[in-house]
């Protein structure tokens, strides 16, 4: 036994190599293994969270041995940006990586968390989804595939392993045929959804998939126990963002961002726990995905690097609890939007920077769900009443919800005098966070890539000459506000030397609609020749939607001229096509032949983004057919 332990220590020392030298104390204090079990597209709809409709015995049993976190956010309400937050320990909004399935570079000195673990001797596996919005440089995982497994490590080597389960994904809610196990009559229908058989079926099928997912989690846990490793392994179970039902996934409400998080720390490593950790317990500590990487490093004895923006909540380097969680929404597939949210333990505040866009913009993928289809049909037929109508309408600039009294987030308290204090508090917290991390999301996506010029957009964000964020944010705040006497400031913004300030000034007129656009028509016509193609797109959409016939013609012509992704780039083309779509089929009819000839494939574009232009062109053509 003594000889075996000695040999194991030698093996571990060889594994660690040049990273560190084992001291006598280190040889006696083996570092924990860490197992992360993740599931896709599900909120805390689990028995251990008090959901009586759920059937999740394996996760519930894990929770009885560990702690559940009642207030965990994924930061992003959709997979790729959320996973980017996890892998970097940073907000994708400061990396230029907030947009769904974008692809940007990290600064060379920033590593992904498995690289820090591997340097410290850990065997790191991912089974198997990555889906990051940042380029991988160097070896990230020892193995990342459907065969990746902790059992393939060297003898005595500590491991970090991820197992990701897709059975609860949005696509599994809507696949038919499916024989329901959960009784749809007993499903809870949120206040914002219509109560129809289709909606109840989708919710019941969602819970069926969660039960199936729970069984897979049980297999992971059983395998660990049978290998005799349960006492040596810290276990995380969590979902990757809110449920795949419409108005959860993709929207930075609490319903789209809140995820289940269950953590088990074996007794031998209990010294790494925080004061709020307890067996069969609950923690109301505010934690989010940006905290996971620093927490993981802290648990394994590695000091989190300074560039990571999250806060370790367990381990050797744990920090004090935070007062707020922050969420974001950028481009979702082929549709642009910009939303930021922040919550404390009771309230969530949402800032809509593009309030002229309806919540439920047409997304090809989302509209494959029966709930989405019946919901929209009923709205168009005038069969819904508030709050079921809100999703298909434009947004207020600000939203504030009391999560204790209004779990569905449908009673906006922005105009409540009683809540003025918390509104101002969360406004301030959100504004300060944007400045602190140098949020790049206020820059048009095309400008992010143009100014980065092949380098990391993060560097652009920290260049105050290229990106004067306080000035940009001031114009974005003004443009998206409900301030009515903003004409002079917006006109001045159209003359600003910075492209992004001009972009937001043009957006301000578009947001305000017909009267504002017609008053600023001469200046917006001049903006059709702006050096920034993004500014041109917004000015053209404004004139095309609200100008006179000559302006409409000029707007349409400008947008179609910028819609060729091979000529003007993917991001300009998407912005232009989104603009054409908002003009409506009658105004766009004159260029329908040009739309049909647009290239919908571009092999120079990252494969994860190649379908988006095609979807927009297809939608424009569908609308033309309906208009015949």
PATIKE-634226 format. One record per residue (C-alpha): x, y, z. Coordinates in steps of 0.2 Angstrom, whole numbers, padded with zeros to 4 digits, always signed. Layout:
N
XYZ...
***
This chain:
628
+0000+0000+0000+0014+0012+0005+0024+0008-0011+0008+0010-0022+0005+0027-0014+0023+0032-0017+0022+0027-0035+0006+0036-0038+0014+0052-0031+0029+0050-0043+0017+0047-0058+0007+0063-0053+0024+0073-0052+0029+0067-0069+0012+0072-0076+0013+0089-0068+0030+0091-0077+0037+0108-0078+0021+0116-0072+0024+0113-0053+0035+0103-0042+0026+0092-0029+0030+0096-0011+0028+0084+0003+0012+0093+0008+0006+0091-0010+0009+0073-0011-0002+0070+0004-0016+0082-0002-0022+0075-0018-0032+0088-0029-0050+0084-0032-0057+0078-0049-0071+0088-0056-0085+0082-0066-0097+0094-0075-0114+0087-0081-0123+0099-0092-0140+0098-0100-0146+0109-0114-0161+0121-0115-0169+0118-0098-0172+0130-0083-0174+0124-0065-0189+0113-0069-0183+0099-0057-0190+0091-0042-0177+0097-0031-0182+0115-0035-0199+0112-0029-0207+0108-0046-0220+0095-0042-0223+0092-0061-0205+0086-0064-0199+0069-0062-0180+0070-0059-0175+0057-0046-0156+0056-0050-0153+0075-0049-0164+0076-0034-0153+0063-0025-0138+0073-0030-0146+0088-0023-0149+0079-0007-0131+0076-0005-0125+0094-0010-0132+0111-0012-0144+0119-0025-0141+0137-0031-0157+0146-0032-0150+0161-0042-0139+0155-0056-0139+0164-0073-0131+0158-0089-0127+0176-0094-0133+0173-0112-0150+0165-0116-0143+0154-0130-0130+0141-0132-0115+0148-0141-0113+0165-0132-0117+0156-0115-0103+0143-0119-0091+0156-0124-0094+0164-0106-0090+0147-0098-0074+0143-0108-0067+0161-0106-0073+0166-0089-0077+0183-0098-0092+0192-0104-0093+0189-0123-0099+0206-0125-0082+0213-0122-0074+0200-0134-0085+0204-0149-0092+0187-0147-0110+0190-0140-0119+0186-0157-0125+0169-0160-0112+0159-0169-0100+0172-0172-0082+0169-0172-0068+0180-0166-0050+0179-0159-0045+0181-0141-0030+0191-0136-0015+0179-0137-0012+0180-0118-0030+0174-0114-0031+0155-0113-0047+0145-0111-0049+0137-0094-0045+0119-0099-0028+0125-0104-0024+0132-0087-0030+0115-0080-0019+0105-0092-0004+0115-0088-0007+0111-0070-0008+0092-0074-0026+0089-0076-0033+0077-0089-0047+0087-0097-0061+0080-0108-0076+0086-0116-0090+0075-0122-0094+0083-0133-0102+0100-0138-0091+0115-0139-0100+0129-0150-0089+0143-0144-0089+0160-0152-0070+0162-0150-0056+0153-0160-0047+0139-0152-0028+0141-0152-0017+0127-0147-0023+0112-0138-0039+0115-0128-0044+0098-0122-0035+0082-0120-0050+0075-0129-0066+0083-0136-0077+0070-0144-0091+0058-0141-0078+0046-0135-0070+0058-0123-0069+0051-0105-0060+0053-0089-0056+0035-0088-0043+0038-0102-0032+0048-0091-0015+0042-0084-0014+0032-0068-0015+0044-0053-0019+0059-0064-0033+0071-0058-0046+0074-0071-0059+0087-0076-0073+0080-0087-0088+0087-0096-0103+0077-0101-0116+0087-0111-0134+0080-0114-0144+0086-0128-0160+0076-0125-0168+0092-0118-0164+0103-0132-0177+0114-0141-0177+0102-0156-0182+0088-0145-0197+0097-0138-0205+0098-0155-0200+0082-0164-0216+0071-0168-0223+0059-0166-0221+0058-0147-0231+0049-0134-0233+0060-0119-0229+0053-0102-0233+0069-0092-0251+0074-0092-0253+0090-0103-0268+0095-0093-0257+0097-0077-0244+0107-0086-0241+0125-0080-0244+0137-0094-0235+0154-0091-0245+0169-0092-0237+0175-0108-0242+0159-0118-0259+0155-0124-0267+0140-0116-0270+0129-0131-0267+0110-0134-0251+0113-0144-0244+0124-0130-0248+0111-0117-0241+0097-0128-0225+0106-0130-0223+0109-0111-0227+0091-0107-0215+0085-0120-0202+0097-0112-0204+0089-0095-0203+0071-0103-0186+0076-0111-0180+0082-0094-0185+0065-0086-0175+0057-0100-0160+0069-0097-0161+0065-0078-0159+0046-0082-0143+0051-0092-0136+0061-0077-0140+0045-0067-0129+0035-0078-0114+0047-0077-0116+0047-0058-0117+0028-0057-0102+0026-0068-0092+0037-0056-0098+0028-0041-0094+0011-0048-0076+0017-0052-0074+0021-0034-0071+0040-0038-0087+0048-0030-0077+0052-0014-0063+0060-0024-0074+0071-0036-0083+0087-0035-0098+0087-0046-0108+0101-0055-0124+0098-0063-0131+0113-0073-0142+0118-0088-0134+0129-0102-0148+0142-0102-0167+0143-0100-0180+0131-0108-0181+0129-0127-0199+0136-0126-0202+0153-0135-0199+0168-0124-0187+0158-0113-0172+0153-0124-0165+0168-0133-0172+0182-0121-0163+0189-0106-0177+0188-0095-0175+0177-0079-0185+0164-0088-0171+0163-0102-0156+0165-0091-0160+0156-0075-0153+0138-0074-0152+0124-0062-0135+0122-0053-0132+0108-0041-0115+0106-0033-0108+0091-0023-0092+0093-0013-0086+0076-0005-0082+0077+0013-0063+0076+0010-0064+0092+0000-0076+0101+0011-0063+0114+0016-0065+0121-0002-0084+0125+0001-0091+0142+0005-0100+0146+0020-0117+0145+0011-0113+0127+0005-0122+0114+0015-0128+0096+0013-0146+0095+0006-0146+0114+0007-0150+0129-0004-0140+0144-0008-0147+0161-0013-0130+0167-0018-0130+0176-0035-0119+0166-0047-0117+0165-0066-0108+0157-0080-0094+0170-0080-0090+0164-0062-0088+0145-0067-0071+0146-0074-0063+0156-0060-0072+0144-0048-0066+0129-0056-0048+0135-0056-0050+0140-0038-0056+0122-0033-0041+0115-0041-0029+0126-0032-0025+0138-0047-0027+0157-0045-0039+0164-0058-0030+0175-0070-0034+0194-0069-0042+0195-0086-0056+0183-0080-0071+0194-0076-0081+0182-0065-0079+0179-0046-0074+0162-0039-0088+0156-0027-0079+0141-0020-0061+0135-0018-0045+0142-0012-0048+0159-0021-0066+0162-0017-0072+0179-0016-0086+0188-0007-0104+0186-0014-0109+0198-0028-0124+0210-0028-0129+0208-0046-0130+0196-0061-0129+0202-0079-0137+0196-0095-0136+0200-0113-0144+0197-0130-0136+0201-0147-0139+0194-0164-0150+0178-0163-0146+0168-0179-0151+0180-0193-0159+0194-0183-0151+0208-0174-0156+0215-0157-0147+0223-0142-0153+0220-0124-0145+0220-0108-0152+0214-0091-0147+0214-0073-0154+0206-0057-0152+0206-0039-0160+0193-0028-0178+0200-0031-0179+0211-0046-0174+0210-0064-0171+0225-0075-0170+0224-0094-0164+0238-0105-0170+0237-0123-0158+0247-0135-0168+0242-0150-0186+0245-0144-0192+0247-0162-0190+0228-0165-0203+0217-0158-0198+0203-0146-0203+0189-0158-0194+0193-0173-0196+0179-0186-0182+0166-0184-0183+0152-0195-0177+0139-0182-0189+0146-0168-0204+0145-0179-0202+0126-0181-0209+0124-0163-0228+0122-0163-0230+0134-0148-0222+0148-0159-0233+0144-0174-0250+0144-0165-0245+0159-0154-0242+0169-0169-0257+0164-0178-0268+0168-0164-0260+0185-0162-0262+0189-0181-0281+0184-0179-0283+0195-0164-0287+0181-0153-0275+0186-0139-0276+0198-0124-0261+0205-0114-0249+0199-0108-0250+0185-0122-0249+0199-0135-0233+0207-0129-0221+0195-0138-0227+0200-0155-0226+0219-0152-0212+0232-0150-0203+0234-0133-0203+0247-0120-0186+0255-0118-0185+0248-0100-0193+0234-0090-0193+0230-0072-0200+0214-0064-0203+0208-0046-0197+0190-0047-0205+0186-0030-0223+0192-0036-0222+0190-0054-0212+0174-0060-0218+0176-0078-0211+0194-0079-0226+0201-0087-0230+0216-0075-0218+0230-0080-0215+0241-0064-0204+0254-0073-0218+0267-0070-0221+0262-0052-0216+0276-0040-0215+0263-0027-0201+0255-0036-0191+0270-0042-0177+0266-0030-0173+0249-0036-0176+0255-0054-0162+0268-0052-0151+0255-0043-0152+0242-0057-0150+0256-0070-0134+0262-0062-0127+0244-0060-0130+0240-0078-0122+0256-0084-0107+0254-0073-0105+0236-0080-0105+0241-0098-0091+0253-0095-0081+0242-0083-0080+0228-0096-0080+0239-0111-0095+0231-0119-0092+0230-0138-0110+0226-0142-0115+0244-0146-0103+0243-0161-0112+0236-0177-0105+0218-0180-0098+0223-0196-0088+0237-0188-0082+0225-0175-0073+0214-0188-0068+0229-0199-0059+0238-0185-0052+0222-0177-0043+0219-0194-0039+0201-0191-0034+0204-0173-0044+0201-0157-0059+0213-0156-0056+0214-0137-0041+0226-0141-0053+0237-0152-0064+0238-0137-0050+0245-0126-0045+0258-0139-0054+0273-0133-0050+0282-0150-0058+0269-0160-0071+0265-0148-0075+0280-0137-0088+0270-0126-0094+0284-0115-0099+0294-0130-0106+0279-0139-0116+0274-0124-0123+0291-0122-0129+0291-0140-0136+0274-0138-0145+0278-0122-0153+0294-0130-0157+0285-0146-0166+0271-0138-0174+0281-0124-0192+0288-0125-0186+0306-0124-0196+0316-0137-0186+0332-0138-0170+0323-0144-0170+0330-0162-0155+0342-0160-0144+0330-0151-0147+0316-0164-0144+0328-0178-0127+0332-0170-0124+0314-0168-0126+0311-0187-0111+0323-0190-0100+0315-0177-0083+0309-0182-0085+0292-0175-0094+0279-0185-0103+0271-0170-0109+0287-0164-0117+0291-0181-0124+0273-0182-0134+0276-0165-0139+0294-0171-0147+0286-0186-0155+0272-0176-0162+0286-0165-0172+0292-0179-0177+0275-0185-0183+0271-0167-0194+0287-0166-0203+0283-0182-0212+0293-0196-0212+0311-0189-0194+0311-0183-0188+0303-0199-0197+0315-0210-0190+0330-0200-0172+0323-0202-0175+0317-0220-0161+0329-0228-0148+0323-0215-0153+0305-0217-0152+0306-0236-0134+0312-0234-0131+0297-0223-0135+0286-0237-0117+0291-0243-0109+0288-0226-0092+0280-0225-0099+0267-0214-0110+0254-0222-0118+0251-0206-0124+0269-0205-0130+0268-0223-0140+0253-0219-0149+0261-0204-0152+0277-0213-0159+0268-0228-0171+0258-0217-0177+0273-0209-0181+0282-0225-0188+0266-0233-0200+0264-0219-0205+0282-0216-0200+0293-0230-0209+0299-0245-0209+0289-0261-0192+0296-0267-0185+0291-0250-0192+0274-0251-0184+0271-0268-0167+0277-0262-0168+0267-0246-0173+0251-0255-0159+0254-0268-0146+0257-0255-0151+0241-0245-0151+0230-0260-0134+0237-0265-0127+0232-0248-0135+0215-0248-0122+0205-0257-0112+0195-0244-0098+0192-0256-0096+0210-0260-0099+0219-0244-0097+0205-0231-0108+0194-0221-0112+0206-0207-0117+0221-0219-0127+0209-0230-0137+0203-0215-0140+0221-0208-0146+0226-0226-0157+0211-0228-0165+0214-0211-0169+0231-0216-0177+0226-0232-0188+0214-0223-0194+0227-0211-0199+0238-0227-0212+0225-0231-0215+0216-0248-0224+0230-0257-0209+0242-0255-0197+0228-0259-0206+0221-0274-0196+0232-0286-0180+0223-0282-0187+0205-0280-0177+0199-0295-0161+0206-0288-0165+0197-0271-0167+0181-0280-0149+0183-0288-0140+0186-0271-0127+0173-0267-0134+0163-0252-0118+0153-0250-0101+0160-0246-0087+0147-0242-0076+0161-0235-0088+0163-0221-0086+0152-0205-0098+0137-0208-0107+0140-0192-0114+0157-0200-0117+0151-0218-0135+0148-0217-0141+0165-0211-0141+0175-0227-0150+0161-0236-0163+0161-0222-0166+0180-0224-0167+0179-0243-0179+0164-0241-0190+0174-0230-0190+0189-0241-0196+0178-0256-0209+0170-0245-0216+0187-0241-0216+0191-0259-0226+0176-0263-0239+0180-0250-0241+0197-0257-0246+0192-0274
***
